[in-house]
Every structure is written in C-alpha cells, then in structure tokens.
C-alpha cells in the first residue's frame, strides 16, 4: 500500500489520538468527518470482521462535533448469524458520545441464475494521478480544487489517508474514509459547501483493489435546508458500491474552496 499520512496514533489505552490530518475546516479544534468514520470503521473491522463475509453496509450517525481530543470506540455484536453478522460501535470522548456506527456483513455466496439489469456508472479516472486529490466538474480532471467550485456535477479520485500511523492499510477502512467525501461531491456548489453531515451510509458489493478510490455524484436533492446526496464509489476496475449522506444547511460556516 502507498505510504500516506495517517489520521491518528494510538495511546497506551488504545484511544485514537488525532494528528493534524484529523482536523477539519469547520473549526480549529474540531475533528473532520473522515477521522470519525475511520476510527469507527477500523475498530469494527478489527473487532468483528468475519472471514468469508463482505462488509456490505456501514452506517454512522454523527451526533456532535468531536473535539481535538482522543477518541474511544466501544463495540458489541448485535447479531451473529450464518449469513449475516451485525455489530455496532459507540464513538466517545469521555462521557460524551459523538457518534454511533453499525456494520452489516453478509456471507459471500454464488449469484442466482439468470440475466440481470445493471446500472451504468462510467468514471474514466485521470491517468498517472500520483498521490494528489483529483477533481472533475464542469471542467476536466485537475488537482487544483479551486478550479471546480461551480454548479457542475462533481467527481473525485484519491488515495485515502491511513488511519493509524505505521499500520497496514485495510481496503474496507480506506473505502469508508474515501466515501465520506460523498458530501463533497454532492453538496459542493458555486460558493462552496454549506451543509454539515448528519450521517454517512456506505453499501458495498466488493472491496476495492489498489490504492485509489473514486466518487461520482449521482443525485443531490434539497428542500427545507436538508440535503440528500448519493455517489457511486469506484476503484480502477469499476464501481464497488454507493455512498449516501443526509446533511443540514450550515450557511454561517460555509466552506469556500475557491482559493484552494
């Protein structure tokens, strides 16, 4: 796997200690969404990942802004069946629960007989992208974020950050980190992003191959200051699943990417 910076180190108690990449743009002492999702996904994967099962759905509800302090993740099994395994996680800072997550794993099996309709999701990622984040909108692919602050449909191609320093990367956890950008590709308009995520749901039919993961906005619905956005997730071989976010308008803290 590519040697990328990591979001956290671990302290002696196993808590996630945030590094500079875990902080977001909403506030100087506020952790970003990918960091919260990564801590939850890594712990669920390590505590309850099942051989022969596909991590088919990961859902996280984001209750409160997490501060720049260590995160604790506590997990438990909800159901342990022969075909479905469900586990949950509570993400906490001291006595404050900042998020809850759930992982649904399905046993891999043979496809049923017959022909099926499949949706078409072309991505056409940039060639020789390196380690940069690449964006496409009304304009073609570039690694300059300010070029794409417009009302066009967004796509993204990236190598996700690592979770814990000096630790082998997990394809599942990498996918969750990348999928948090569903909010970016769907909620990003001509004046930036003015929505804050309430949740993230990721549904997968397989794990990605290789380091790079892409997103392509598929739908963006808004009313009453509420946004519902969906994106297709890709690796270099094609689509691997979908991301969905519901978000609430937060115009007072609009994120402007026009200057990079």
N, C-alpha and C positions, 0 to 999 in steps of 0.2 A: 504494500500500500504506500501511497505517496506520503512523504513526511510533511505534514501540515501542522500549524499551531493548534493547541488544544484549549478547550474552554475552561478546564478545571485541573487542579491537582487534588489528591485525597489526603486528608489529615489522618492522625492515628486512630480516630474513631470511625473512619470510613466515610466522613462527610465530604461533600463536594465543595472545595474552596475555589471561588471564582477567580480566574485570571482576566487579563484586560480584554480578551476577545469575548468574554461572557457579558460584558456591559453593553447596554443599548443606547439609543439616541433619545429616548423619552425623558431620561433624567440622569444626572451624573452618578447617582448611587442606585441605579435600577438595572437589574439583570434583564437580558433580552430573551425573547421567546424561544429561539433555538436552544439556549442554555437550559431553560427549564424542561423543555421537551427532551433534550439529550439526557439529562440526569434521570428522568423518569424511564425513558426507553432503555438506557443501559442497565439500570437496576432490574427492571422487569425481565430483560433478556438474560441477564446473568443468574437471577434467582429462579426463573421459571421457564426459560427457553427449553423446548422439547425437541429432541432429535426426531426427524421424520415429520415434523409439523411445519406448516407455513404460518408466519406471523401475519395473518390475514387482515386484522384490523387493530389499529392503535388509536385510542381517543384520549384526549386530555382536556379537562376543563380548567381554565385559568381564572382563579378566584380573585387574587390580589397581586399587586405588583410585588415582585421579590426584590429585596434589597441586596446590597453588595456584601452579604454575609454567607457563611457556609449553609449548604442545603442538606437536609436529611431526607432520605427516601425509605419509607417503610412499605413492604409489600405483603400480600397474602393471596392464597389460592381461593378463587370463587367457585370454580368447578374444575374437576379433573376427570374427564371422560375419555373414552377410547377414540373419539373422533373430534372432540372439541375440548380445549383447555382454556380457561379464563382466569386471569389474575388481575389484581388491582394494586395501585400504589397511591400512597399519600405523600405529597411533597411538602416539607415543613421547614420553617425557620424558627427554632424554639417552639413556643406554644402556638405559633401561627401557621395554619395550613394555607399554603399559597396555591396549591393545585391538586387535582386528583386525576389519575390516569387508569386506563384499563387496556389490557392486551388480550385479544382473542386469537388463539392459534387453532388452525384446522389441519387435521392429518392429511398429508399428500396422498392422492389416490389416482386412479385412472379416470380419464374423461368419459362421459357417457357416449354411446354410439350416436351417429347421425351428424349431419351438417348443421352448423350454427351461423347466425349473423354475428359479425364482429365489427365494432366501430373503427373508423379510420382516424389515426392520430399522428400525422406526419410531424417531425420536429426538424430534421436537417440541421444538426448542430454544426457549429463552426469547426473548421479543421485546425489542427495544431493549436489548441486553445491554451495550452500551458496550465498554470495554476490560477489564472485570473478568473473572476466572475465575468461572464459574457451576457449581454442583454440584446434583445431584439424587440422592436415595436413597430412604429410607422417606418422606422429606419432599419437597415440591415444590421447584422450582428456587429457589436463593438464592445470593448471592455471599458468604455467611458460611460459611467452611469448617467451623467447629466445629458447625454445625447438622447435619452429615452424618456424624459419627463414630458409626456404628451398623452393624448387620449387614446392612443393606439393599443391594440392587443399585445400583451407582453409575453415574452419567453425568456428563459434563464437557463444557463449552462454553467455548472460549477463543480469544483471539488470541495465537498463539505469539510468543515473543521473537524479535528479529532475531539473526543470527549475528555479523556483523561490523559495527561502527559505520559509519554513513553509506554503507552498501552496499545496492543494490537487493535486495529480498527474492525468494527463489526458492520457488515453490509446493511443489516437491519437498522442499526442506530444511525448510520450515515444517511439512510433514506429518510428517517424521521427528521433529522437536522435539516436536510435539504427541503423536505416537504413543508416546513414551517414558512418557507418563502411563498407558499400559496397566497398568503396575504399580500405579499409584494406584487406578484404578477397580476392579481385580480383587483386590488384596491388602489393601485398606483395610477394617479391621474395627472392632469396637466399642471397641477400645483403641488404635487407630492402625494403623500399618504396621510389621510386624515381620519383613519379608523384604527382602533385598538382591538386586538383579538380577544374574543371570549373563549375560544376553543380551537382545537385542531383535530380532524379525523383523517387518518391515512388508511386506505384499503389497498392491499397488495395481492397479486396472484403469483408473484415470484420475487425473489431477492435480486438486486442489481448485480451485474457483472462489471468489474472495473471500478475505477476511482470516481468517474464523473457521473453526475445525475442532472437531468434537465427537468424543467417545468414549462408547461404551455397553458396559458389561461384558456378555460373552456366556457365558463359562464360567470357573470357578475350581475347580481340583482340587488337593487337598493330601494328602500322606502322607509320612512319614519326614522331616518338616521341609522338604520340597520342594513348591513351588507352581508350577502351570502355569495361566496365565491368558490369555484371549483377549478382544479387544474389537473392535467394529465402529467404523470411522472414517467420519466424515461431513463434508460441507460443507453449505451451506444448501440445496442441491438434492437431497441424499440420500446414500446410502452410497458410499464411494470405495475401501474396502479393509478390511483387518484388521491388527491388531497382536497379537503373541504374546510373552509373556515367560516364561522359567523363572527361578525365584528360590529362594534358600536362606534358611531361617529365621535371623533375627539378633535374637533377643529381647533381648539385652543392650543393644541400641541402638535399641529401639522408638521410632518417631516418633509423637508424640502431637499430634494436630491439634485437640484439643478446645478449646484456648484460642486458636485462630486461628493 
